[in-house]
Structures are given as C-alpha cells and as structure tokens.
Amino acid sequence: MDINEIIHAAQISTNEQGSPIVILPLSLWQQLLNDLNTQPPQNERIIALLKRWQVEPDDQSAEWWDDFDADLKTNRTTFQRPNSGNAAT
C-alpha cells in the first residue's frame, strides 16, 4: 500500500460537531494498521540496513574514495543543535 492509494480512497466529511474528518474504507484501514504493526521498530530497521551495507562489496577504487573524502571536507554539512525544550530564564 502506498500513500496514493490512501489518498485516492479517502473521503472528507464532517462529524456531528461539524469538524472535518477523513473516512477510509475499513479494509484499507485494517491493511494500514496491519502494515504498521508488522514493521519492526525504526532502530531495528537501521541496524539491519547497516548490517547489509557491511557485507556489500566495495567496488569503488581508492581514488574514488579519496575524491569522496575531499568532497566531504570541502562541502561540510553542519546541523543546529536540537532545542532541548529548556527555555533560558
């Protein structure tokens, strides 16, 4: 199931209080819940990906890796620290 299938099947309506709601066919809702419940947690999926990468053969030359390292050094990426939620007083 993909997002386009959900969007195509969804209907927008209003509830008794007049608030907008989305209506999905029950079979689609059950399939969505089943897909979410059968998927391993994100950390397990990341670990599995790293393990697959670990055994994947490295078919790049040493020169390619040198160029890649140089590119990383030239085009550094920086991220802002996440907001800890503690406001300065």
GUKEGU-172329 format. One record per atom (N, C-alpha, C): chain; residue number from 0; x, y, z; atom name. Coordinates in nm, 4 decimals. Example, Ala and Ser with C-alpha at 12.3 -4.5 7.8 and 13.67 -1.06 7.14 Angstrom:
residues 2
+-------+-----+----------+----------+----------+------+
: kette :  nr :       xx :       yy :       zz : atom :
+-------+-----+----------+----------+----------+------+
:     A :   0 :   1.3190 :  -0.5690 :   0.7800 :    N :
:     A :   0 :   1.2300 :  -0.4500 :   0.7800 :   CA :
:     A :   0 :   1.3200 :  -0.3300 :   0.7800 :    C :
:     A :   1 :   1.2850 :  -0.2250 :   0.7080 :    N :
:     A :   1 :   1.3670 :  -0.1060 :   0.7140 :   CA :
:     A :   1 :   1.2900 :   0.0030 :   0.7870 :    C :
+-------+-----+----------+----------+----------+------+
end
This chain:
residues 89
+-------+-----+----------+----------+----------+------+
: kette :  nr :       xx :       yy :       zz : atom :
+-------+-----+----------+----------+----------+------+
:     A :   0 :   0.0846 :  -0.1165 :   0.0000 :    N :
:     A :   0 :   0.0000 :   0.0000 :   0.0000 :   CA :
:     A :   0 :   0.0896 :   0.1234 :   0.0000 :    C :
:     A :   1 :   0.0528 :   0.2235 :  -0.0771 :    N :
:     A :   1 :   0.1281 :   0.3477 :  -0.0758 :   CA :
:     A :   1 :   0.0338 :   0.4644 :  -0.0475 :    C :
:     A :   2 :   0.0927 :   0.5801 :  -0.0281 :    N :
:     A :   2 :   0.0149 :   0.6984 :   0.0111 :   CA :
:     A :   2 :  -0.0877 :   0.7361 :  -0.0952 :    C :
:     A :   3 :  -0.0572 :   0.7130 :  -0.2220 :    N :
:     A :   3 :  -0.1530 :   0.7473 :  -0.3279 :   CA :
:     A :   3 :  -0.2802 :   0.6634 :  -0.3181 :    C :
:     A :   4 :  -0.2660 :   0.5377 :  -0.2789 :    N :
:     A :   4 :  -0.3828 :   0.4516 :  -0.2608 :   CA :
:     A :   4 :  -0.4714 :   0.5038 :  -0.1473 :    C :
:     A :   5 :  -0.4073 :   0.5486 :  -0.0404 :    N :
:     A :   5 :  -0.4831 :   0.6032 :   0.0731 :   CA :
:     A :   5 :  -0.5535 :   0.7323 :   0.0329 :    C :
:     A :   6 :  -0.4804 :   0.8205 :  -0.0337 :    N :
:     A :   6 :  -0.5390 :   0.9494 :  -0.0763 :   CA :
:     A :   6 :  -0.6568 :   0.9264 :  -0.1695 :    C :
:     A :   7 :  -0.6423 :   0.8327 :  -0.2624 :    N :
:     A :   7 :  -0.7486 :   0.8050 :  -0.3586 :   CA :
:     A :   7 :  -0.8750 :   0.7510 :  -0.2903 :    C :
:     A :   8 :  -0.8561 :   0.6696 :  -0.1864 :    N :
:     A :   8 :  -0.9702 :   0.6071 :  -0.1199 :   CA :
:     A :   8 :  -1.0325 :   0.6959 :  -0.0120 :    C :
:     A :   9 :  -0.9595 :   0.7965 :   0.0337 :    N :
:     A :   9 :  -1.0079 :   0.8796 :   0.1440 :   CA :
:     A :   9 :  -1.1215 :   0.9719 :   0.1002 :    C :
:     A :  10 :  -1.2138 :   0.9925 :   0.1928 :    N :
:     A :  10 :  -1.3238 :   1.0873 :   0.1729 :   CA :
:     A :  10 :  -1.3226 :   1.1852 :   0.2898 :    C :
:     A :  11 :  -1.3454 :   1.3102 :   0.2604 :    N :
:     A :  11 :  -1.3510 :   1.4115 :   0.3652 :   CA :
:     A :  11 :  -1.4966 :   1.4406 :   0.3949 :    C :
:     A :  12 :  -1.5287 :   1.4433 :   0.5233 :    N :
:     A :  12 :  -1.6649 :   1.4682 :   0.5675 :   CA :
:     A :  12 :  -1.6583 :   1.5521 :   0.6948 :    C :
:     A :  13 :  -1.7693 :   1.5651 :   0.7628 :    N :
:     A :  13 :  -1.7722 :   1.6333 :   0.8918 :   CA :
:     A :  13 :  -1.8412 :   1.5432 :   0.9930 :    C :
:     A :  14 :  -1.7982 :   1.5549 :   1.1177 :    N :
:     A :  14 :  -1.8623 :   1.4767 :   1.2232 :   CA :
:     A :  14 :  -1.9825 :   1.5520 :   1.2787 :    C :
:     A :  15 :  -2.0425 :   1.5007 :   1.3852 :    N :
:     A :  15 :  -2.1637 :   1.5598 :   1.4421 :   CA :
:     A :  15 :  -2.1404 :   1.7026 :   1.4918 :    C :
:     A :  16 :  -2.0169 :   1.7337 :   1.5299 :    N :
:     A :  16 :  -1.9851 :   1.8683 :   1.5788 :   CA :
:     A :  16 :  -1.9448 :   1.9631 :   1.4663 :    C :
:     A :  17 :  -1.9440 :   1.9137 :   1.3440 :    N :
:     A :  17 :  -1.9090 :   1.9967 :   1.2296 :   CA :
:     A :  17 :  -1.7594 :   2.0024 :   1.2002 :    C :
:     A :  18 :  -1.6804 :   1.9247 :   1.2732 :    N :
:     A :  18 :  -1.5357 :   1.9229 :   1.2492 :   CA :
:     A :  18 :  -1.5044 :   1.8322 :   1.1302 :    C :
:     A :  19 :  -1.4059 :   1.8713 :   1.0493 :    N :
:     A :  19 :  -1.3705 :   1.7878 :   0.9344 :   CA :
:     A :  19 :  -1.3074 :   1.6564 :   0.9802 :    C :
:     A :  20 :  -1.3418 :   1.5486 :   0.9104 :    N :
:     A :  20 :  -1.2853 :   1.4166 :   0.9367 :   CA :
:     A :  20 :  -1.2527 :   1.3497 :   0.8042 :    C :
:     A :  21 :  -1.1665 :   1.2491 :   0.8105 :    N :
:     A :  21 :  -1.1313 :   1.1702 :   0.6927 :   CA :
:     A :  21 :  -1.1910 :   1.0315 :   0.7112 :    C :
:     A :  22 :  -1.2561 :   0.9827 :   0.6084 :    N :
:     A :  22 :  -1.3176 :   0.8494 :   0.6119 :   CA :
:     A :  22 :  -1.2409 :   0.7592 :   0.5155 :    C :
:     A :  23 :  -1.1996 :   0.6417 :   0.5680 :    N :
:     A :  23 :  -1.1315 :   0.5412 :   0.4861 :   CA :
:     A :  23 :  -1.2147 :   0.4148 :   0.4838 :    C :
:     A :  24 :  -1.2118 :   0.3392 :   0.3747 :    N :
:     A :  24 :  -1.2767 :   0.2087 :   0.3755 :   CA :
:     A :  24 :  -1.2140 :   0.1219 :   0.4863 :    C :
:     A :  25 :  -1.2964 :   0.0435 :   0.5539 :    N :
:     A :  25 :  -1.2497 :  -0.0375 :   0.6653 :   CA :
:     A :  25 :  -1.1373 :  -0.1312 :   0.6237 :    C :
:     A :  26 :  -1.1460 :  -0.1914 :   0.5058 :    N :
:     A :  26 :  -1.0411 :  -0.2841 :   0.4612 :   CA :
:     A :  26 :  -0.9062 :  -0.2125 :   0.4468 :    C :
:     A :  27 :  -0.9083 :  -0.0900 :   0.3970 :    N :
:     A :  27 :  -0.7853 :  -0.0126 :   0.3822 :   CA :
:     A :  27 :  -0.7281 :   0.0237 :   0.5192 :    C :
:     A :  28 :  -0.8143 :   0.0646 :   0.6114 :    N :
:     A :  28 :  -0.7733 :   0.0975 :   0.7481 :   CA :
:     A :  28 :  -0.7089 :  -0.0247 :   0.8148 :    C :
:     A :  29 :  -0.7710 :  -0.1420 :   0.7996 :    N :
:     A :  29 :  -0.7166 :  -0.2637 :   0.8599 :   CA :
:     A :  29 :  -0.5820 :  -0.2998 :   0.7977 :    C :
:     A :  30 :  -0.5703 :  -0.2829 :   0.6663 :    N :
:     A :  30 :  -0.4429 :  -0.3109 :   0.5994 :   CA :
:     A :  30 :  -0.3346 :  -0.2145 :   0.6481 :    C :
:     A :  31 :  -0.3694 :  -0.0876 :   0.6638 :    N :
:     A :  31 :  -0.2754 :   0.0120 :   0.7127 :   CA :
:     A :  31 :  -0.2272 :  -0.0230 :   0.8536 :    C :
:     A :  32 :  -0.3195 :  -0.0575 :   0.9425 :    N :
:     A :  32 :  -0.2828 :  -0.0969 :   1.0780 :   CA :
:     A :  32 :  -0.1955 :  -0.2219 :   1.0780 :    C :
:     A :  33 :  -0.2295 :  -0.3178 :   0.9948 :    N :
:     A :  33 :  -0.1516 :  -0.4403 :   0.9856 :   CA :
:     A :  33 :  -0.0099 :  -0.4101 :   0.9382 :    C :
:     A :  34 :   0.0038 :  -0.3252 :   0.8368 :    N :
:     A :  34 :   0.1362 :  -0.2893 :   0.7856 :   CA :
:     A :  34 :   0.2185 :  -0.2185 :   0.8927 :    C :
:     A :  35 :   0.1563 :  -0.1313 :   0.9683 :    N :
:     A :  35 :   0.2280 :  -0.0589 :   1.0735 :   CA :
:     A :  35 :   0.2698 :  -0.1516 :   1.1862 :    C :
:     A :  36 :   0.1849 :  -0.2473 :   1.2202 :    N :
:     A :  36 :   0.2141 :  -0.3373 :   1.3317 :   CA :
:     A :  36 :   0.3159 :  -0.4444 :   1.2958 :    C :
:     A :  37 :   0.3311 :  -0.4763 :   1.1674 :    N :
:     A :  37 :   0.4249 :  -0.5812 :   1.1292 :   CA :
:     A :  37 :   0.5635 :  -0.5262 :   1.0985 :    C :
:     A :  38 :   0.5771 :  -0.3954 :   1.0899 :    N :
:     A :  38 :   0.7056 :  -0.3354 :   1.0597 :   CA :
:     A :  38 :   0.7891 :  -0.3265 :   1.1873 :    C :
:     A :  39 :   0.9154 :  -0.3700 :   1.1826 :    N :
:     A :  39 :   0.9987 :  -0.3608 :   1.3026 :   CA :
:     A :  39 :   1.0237 :  -0.2148 :   1.3404 :    C :
:     A :  40 :   1.0610 :  -0.1892 :   1.4645 :    N :
:     A :  40 :   1.0904 :  -0.0516 :   1.5061 :   CA :
:     A :  40 :   1.2025 :   0.0094 :   1.4211 :    C :
:     A :  41 :   1.2038 :   0.1424 :   1.4147 :    N :
:     A :  41 :   1.2987 :   0.2128 :   1.3290 :   CA :
:     A :  41 :   1.4436 :   0.1764 :   1.3619 :    C :
:     A :  42 :   1.4767 :   0.1665 :   1.4907 :    N :
:     A :  42 :   1.6156 :   0.1360 :   1.5244 :   CA :
:     A :  42 :   1.6564 :  -0.0018 :   1.4710 :    C :
:     A :  43 :   1.5653 :  -0.0981 :   1.4729 :    N :
:     A :  43 :   1.5963 :  -0.2307 :   1.4188 :   CA :
:     A :  43 :   1.6120 :  -0.2266 :   1.2675 :    C :
:     A :  44 :   1.5311 :  -0.1451 :   1.1994 :    N :
:     A :  44 :   1.5444 :  -0.1315 :   1.0538 :   CA :
:     A :  44 :   1.6783 :  -0.0673 :   1.0177 :    C :
:     A :  45 :   1.7224 :   0.0312 :   1.0969 :    N :
:     A :  45 :   1.8508 :   0.0977 :   1.0705 :   CA :
:     A :  45 :   1.9659 :  -0.0001 :   1.0928 :    C :
:     A :  46 :   1.9601 :  -0.0776 :   1.2008 :    N :
:     A :  46 :   2.0649 :  -0.1761 :   1.2280 :   CA :
:     A :  46 :   2.0722 :  -0.2784 :   1.1150 :    C :
:     A :  47 :   1.9573 :  -0.3248 :   1.0667 :    N :
:     A :  47 :   1.9555 :  -0.4207 :   0.9556 :   CA :
:     A :  47 :   2.0171 :  -0.3593 :   0.8297 :    C :
:     A :  48 :   1.9880 :  -0.2325 :   0.8031 :    N :
:     A :  48 :   2.0461 :  -0.1644 :   0.6873 :   CA :
:     A :  48 :   2.1978 :  -0.1558 :   0.7012 :    C :
:     A :  49 :   2.2456 :  -0.1201 :   0.8194 :    N :
:     A :  49 :   2.3900 :  -0.1109 :   0.8410 :   CA :
:     A :  49 :   2.4576 :  -0.2468 :   0.8231 :    C :
:     A :  50 :   2.3917 :  -0.3533 :   0.8690 :    N :
:     A :  50 :   2.4476 :  -0.4875 :   0.8514 :   CA :
:     A :  50 :   2.4542 :  -0.5259 :   0.7037 :    C :
:     A :  51 :   2.3509 :  -0.4873 :   0.6255 :    N :
:     A :  51 :   2.3532 :  -0.5156 :   0.4813 :   CA :
:     A :  51 :   2.4669 :  -0.4393 :   0.4145 :    C :
:     A :  52 :   2.4852 :  -0.3127 :   0.4543 :    N :
:     A :  52 :   2.5932 :  -0.2325 :   0.3973 :   CA :
:     A :  52 :   2.7292 :  -0.2916 :   0.4317 :    C :
:     A :  53 :   2.7394 :  -0.3486 :   0.5518 :    N :
:     A :  53 :   2.8663 :  -0.4032 :   0.5977 :   CA :
:     A :  53 :   2.9136 :  -0.5186 :   0.5095 :    C :
:     A :  54 :   2.8224 :  -0.5978 :   0.4579 :    N :
:     A :  54 :   2.8604 :  -0.7126 :   0.3756 :   CA :
:     A :  54 :   2.8568 :  -0.6822 :   0.2262 :    C :
:     A :  55 :   2.8081 :  -0.5650 :   0.1894 :    N :
:     A :  55 :   2.8024 :  -0.5266 :   0.0485 :   CA :
:     A :  55 :   2.9440 :  -0.5019 :  -0.0023 :    C :
:     A :  56 :   2.9811 :  -0.5605 :  -0.1164 :    N :
:     A :  56 :   3.1180 :  -0.5401 :  -0.1652 :   CA :
:     A :  56 :   3.1436 :  -0.3944 :  -0.2032 :    C :
:     A :  57 :   3.2638 :  -0.3498 :  -0.1756 :    N :
:     A :  57 :   3.3048 :  -0.2136 :  -0.2094 :   CA :
:     A :  57 :   3.3712 :  -0.2174 :  -0.3463 :    C :
:     A :  58 :   3.2996 :  -0.1730 :  -0.4490 :    N :
:     A :  58 :   3.3539 :  -0.1795 :  -0.5845 :   CA :
:     A :  58 :   3.4085 :  -0.0449 :  -0.6316 :    C :
:     A :  59 :   3.4290 :   0.0479 :  -0.5369 :    N :
:     A :  59 :   3.4858 :   0.1782 :  -0.5730 :   CA :
:     A :  59 :   3.6373 :   0.1737 :  -0.5547 :    C :
:     A :  60 :   3.7070 :   0.2450 :  -0.6404 :    N :
:     A :  60 :   3.8535 :   0.2481 :  -0.6330 :   CA :
:     A :  60 :   3.8985 :   0.3379 :  -0.5176 :    C :
:     A :  61 :   4.0255 :   0.3247 :  -0.4814 :    N :
:     A :  61 :   4.0829 :   0.4099 :  -0.3760 :   CA :
:     A :  61 :   4.0757 :   0.5568 :  -0.4175 :    C :
:     A :  62 :   4.0956 :   0.5834 :  -0.5475 :    N :
:     A :  62 :   4.0871 :   0.7214 :  -0.5976 :   CA :
:     A :  62 :   3.9466 :   0.7781 :  -0.5785 :    C :
:     A :  63 :   3.8449 :   0.6954 :  -0.6042 :    N :
:     A :  63 :   3.7066 :   0.7405 :  -0.5861 :   CA :
:     A :  63 :   3.6844 :   0.7804 :  -0.4408 :    C :
:     A :  64 :   3.7315 :   0.6972 :  -0.3456 :    N :
:     A :  64 :   3.7141 :   0.7276 :  -0.2035 :   CA :
:     A :  64 :   3.7922 :   0.8522 :  -0.1630 :    C :
:     A :  65 :   3.9109 :   0.8718 :  -0.2202 :    N :
:     A :  65 :   3.9877 :   0.9931 :  -0.1915 :   CA :
:     A :  65 :   3.9118 :   1.1167 :  -0.2383 :    C :
:     A :  66 :   3.8539 :   1.1093 :  -0.3593 :    N :
:     A :  66 :   3.7739 :   1.2211 :  -0.4108 :   CA :
:     A :  66 :   3.6513 :   1.2454 :  -0.3233 :    C :
:     A :  67 :   3.5896 :   1.1372 :  -0.2788 :    N :
:     A :  67 :   3.4715 :   1.1482 :  -0.1920 :   CA :
:     A :  67 :   3.5084 :   1.2157 :  -0.0603 :    C :
:     A :  68 :   3.6197 :   1.1724 :   0.0013 :    N :
:     A :  68 :   3.6644 :   1.2347 :   0.1269 :   CA :
:     A :  68 :   3.6951 :   1.3828 :   0.1068 :    C :
:     A :  69 :   3.7601 :   1.4161 :  -0.0046 :    N :
:     A :  69 :   3.7917 :   1.5560 :  -0.0329 :   CA :
:     A :  69 :   3.6639 :   1.6376 :  -0.0500 :    C :
:     A :  70 :   3.5648 :   1.5804 :  -0.1158 :    N :
:     A :  70 :   3.4367 :   1.6494 :  -0.1345 :   CA :
:     A :  70 :   3.3677 :   1.6728 :  -0.0003 :    C :
:     A :  71 :   3.3723 :   1.5740 :   0.0873 :    N :
:     A :  71 :   3.3121 :   1.5910 :   0.2197 :   CA :
:     A :  71 :   3.3810 :   1.7024 :   0.2981 :    C :
:     A :  72 :   3.5122 :   1.7106 :   0.2867 :    N :
:     A :  72 :   3.5865 :   1.8149 :   0.3585 :   CA :
:     A :  72 :   3.5584 :   1.9529 :   0.3005 :    C :
:     A :  73 :   3.5438 :   1.9588 :   0.1683 :    N :
:     A :  73 :   3.5176 :   2.0864 :   0.1012 :   CA :
:     A :  73 :   3.3750 :   2.1357 :   0.1266 :    C :
:     A :  74 :   3.2814 :   2.0439 :   0.1306 :    N :
:     A :  74 :   3.1388 :   2.0794 :   0.1427 :   CA :
:     A :  74 :   3.0816 :   2.0263 :   0.2737 :    C :
:     A :  75 :   3.1337 :   2.0773 :   0.3826 :    N :
:     A :  75 :   3.0902 :   2.0295 :   0.5138 :   CA :
:     A :  75 :   2.9439 :   2.0641 :   0.5390 :    C :
:     A :  76 :   2.8774 :   1.9727 :   0.6066 :    N :
:     A :  76 :   2.7389 :   1.9936 :   0.6468 :   CA :
:     A :  76 :   2.7363 :   2.0124 :   0.7975 :    C :
:     A :  77 :   2.6656 :   2.1141 :   0.8410 :    N :
:     A :  77 :   2.6511 :   2.1360 :   0.9852 :   CA :
:     A :  77 :   2.5033 :   2.1398 :   1.0186 :    C :
:     A :  78 :   2.4727 :   2.0940 :   1.1368 :    N :
:     A :  78 :   2.3348 :   2.0900 :   1.1829 :   CA :
:     A :  78 :   2.3236 :   2.1715 :   1.3102 :    C :
:     A :  79 :   2.2097 :   2.2369 :   1.3265 :    N :
:     A :  79 :   2.1858 :   2.3090 :   1.4506 :   CA :
:     A :  79 :   2.1573 :   2.2096 :   1.5608 :    C :
:     A :  80 :   2.1953 :   2.2477 :   1.6815 :    N :
:     A :  80 :   2.1614 :   2.1622 :   1.7958 :   CA :
:     A :  80 :   2.0112 :   2.1622 :   1.8144 :    C :
:     A :  81 :   1.9555 :   2.0452 :   1.8466 :    N :
:     A :  81 :   1.8119 :   2.0421 :   1.8710 :   CA :
:     A :  81 :   1.7774 :   2.1218 :   1.9956 :    C :
:     A :  82 :   1.6605 :   2.1804 :   1.9945 :    N :
:     A :  82 :   1.6128 :   2.2566 :   2.1090 :   CA :
:     A :  82 :   1.5797 :   2.1585 :   2.2200 :    C :
:     A :  83 :   1.6434 :   2.1754 :   2.3350 :    N :
:     A :  83 :   1.6216 :   2.0814 :   2.4457 :   CA :
:     A :  83 :   1.4879 :   2.1050 :   2.5157 :    C :
:     A :  84 :   1.4211 :   2.2128 :   2.4805 :    N :
:     A :  84 :   1.2926 :   2.2414 :   2.5441 :   CA :
:     A :  84 :   1.3063 :   2.3207 :   2.6719 :    C :
:     A :  85 :   1.4309 :   2.3448 :   2.7136 :    N :
:     A :  85 :   1.4548 :   2.4243 :   2.8344 :   CA :
:     A :  85 :   1.4740 :   2.5690 :   2.7946 :    C :
:     A :  86 :   1.3802 :   2.6513 :   2.8290 :    N :
:     A :  86 :   1.3909 :   2.7925 :   2.7956 :   CA :
:     A :  86 :   1.4854 :   2.8601 :   2.8944 :    C :
:     A :  87 :   1.5691 :   2.9479 :   2.8426 :    N :
:     A :  87 :   1.6598 :   3.0226 :   2.9295 :   CA :
:     A :  87 :   1.5787 :   3.1201 :   3.0123 :    C :
:     A :  88 :   1.6115 :   3.1260 :   3.1385 :    N :
:     A :  88 :   1.5373 :   3.2185 :   3.2252 :   CA :
:     A :  88 :   1.6255 :   3.3257 :   3.2792 :    C :
+-------+-----+----------+----------+----------+------+
end
